[in-house]
Amino acid sequence: MARGRRRPVLVVGVLIVWMLFGSAALPAWAADDLMDTTKHPVAVTMAMQADSFFGFNPSVYGTYGLTKDIAFAFNVTYWTMISGVGVHDANPWLETDVGLNFTFLEKRVSITPMVGFVHGQLLSSRGGFFPNGGGSVNERTTVFDGIVPNITANYLDDRLEGEFYMGYYKALRSEGGDGGGGASTCAPTPTAAGNCLGPTQAGQRGTWDFLHYWGNAGYRINSMISLGAHYEHLLTTRDSSAPGAQQDYYRWIGPYVEMKLAGGMAFRFTAGKDLKDNEDFYKVKFTKTF
């Protein structure tokens, strides 16, 4: 009984000591106020963007300062219409990325390596809606559909600006069949078997891996206006939906104009030629940074 009586007294004593001296006894990292923006500056950008291939794809990205030149970085992109014509009207593609942001040369240069995941039905269970394929939007939704190692580099000073991005979209699942001839054919019948969903399936299904990269550079005429050039390339490194389906989807090149506004706002319009199909392209992006 004596041992049982001592236990509550010990617990009460520990609580009193923690209340009086807890903040001093905790390690520095545990006692740090993680909401103190003087120690941990936070920048969050909301981007409303669209282009002639992906359609409307809003995103939110930002950084949380850890040290003077290192920050935690995050990104969320909501690909609502992957081809710009409502292909994923019932099943958008969501991308989530986390990584670190490193700044150099008094923050004129920043490099942000990240690892992301995509969720939906793009990489592992698409119905083949890209060129050279067939299928249906009625495909199986998959969480952690693919992994996306990617890197972004930026340069910004009083006169020059530039950006480079590269991301590799690698399927983690094979709902539509593996590469190298593993794609399955879906019959347009109400009793389609295997991974085929819905009564109107047709065409080859498969698994996709993509490489997506772009670069742009510009000159800041003044604090408000900048002009520059943009190049962007999207291609598949694996496409098992049909023989010879692996391809370049576009290679865009053209000028851009950007207008920066007070309050952390900016508007950029990019347009030019698609070297792959001799068509025009456009990109529009409005951002607000908090």
Secondary structure, 3 states (H helix, E strand, C coil): CHHHHHHHHHHHHHHHHHHHHHHHHCCHHHHCCCCCCCCCCEEEEEEEEEECCCEECCEEEEEEECCCCEEEEEEEEEECCCCCCCCCCCCCEEEEEEEEEEEECCCCEEEEEEEEEEEECCCCCCCCCCCCCCCCCCCCCEEEEEEEEEEEEEEECCCEEEEEEEEEEEECCCCCCCCCCCCCECCCCCCCCCCCCCCCCCCECCCEEEEEEEEEEEEECCCCEEEEEEEEEEEEEEECCCCCCCCEEEEEEEEEEEEEECCCEEEEEEEEEECCCCEEEEEEEEEEEC
